[in-house]
Amino acid sequence: DIQMTQSPSSLSASVGDRVTITCRASQTISSYLNWYQQKPGKAPKLLIYTATSLQSGVPSRFRGSGSGTDFTLTISSLQPEDFATYYCQQSYTTPLTFGQGTKVEIK
Amino acid sequence: QVQLVESGGGVVQPGGSLRLSCAASGFIFSSYGMHWVRQAPGKGLEWVAFIRYDGSNTYYTDSVKGRFTISRDNSRNTLYLQMDSLRVGDTALYYCAKDIVVAGPPDGFDLWGQGTMVTVSS
């Protein structure tokens, strides 16, 4: 199975900060990488698909980059509604696998 | 509106069975592959199973192979997960989710239900 490792596991940031979350795959996955946001008690929400494509309706402050084994989710200016847990997920092969999550908390 | 609504969760003893359902509306259900994804309390996300748009192929994570069966009824716009030989470790919130790609292989999830809780306990 492809292991997905996110870093950091959690971070504290302030409104307006630039936030970067990284995701590393245990083998190359080309651009088969998706990012999700999950708020407490809610279902996850797709943010980015195929590493760089912004899902419809998602604010442009979210940006995905990377290919191969190393990927990044960047929030250019953190907003109050962005405090949540973020997950990466590879779709290169089954079993589809997720990173362990990165919790973004208010500083 | 575009939505997925799960049902069928509950409390069951180890070794027991449950059947989850997911009613889809607002999109052409028969054109999309569908998934089940679970989340144990306080834990991360785990993909469970996928079924192609026409039911022709299914895929499972290893821990549920031989115990869970994913199926669909395109005439009823409904997805199912038959869960047999349940274990304590299967305790989780089970989400159904729509695949991103029309008639494609397993990819990502662009529409999620609210989840249905399955608790396996003696």
Interface residues (C-beta under 8 A of the other chain):
Chain A: D1 Y32 N34 Y36 Q38 A43 P44 K45 L46 Y49 Q55 Y87 Q89 S91 T94 P95 L96 T97 F98 G99 Q100 G101
Chain B: H35 G44 L45 E46 W47 F50 Y59 Y60 T61 D62 Y95 I100 P106 D107 G108 F109 D110 W112 G113 Q114 G115
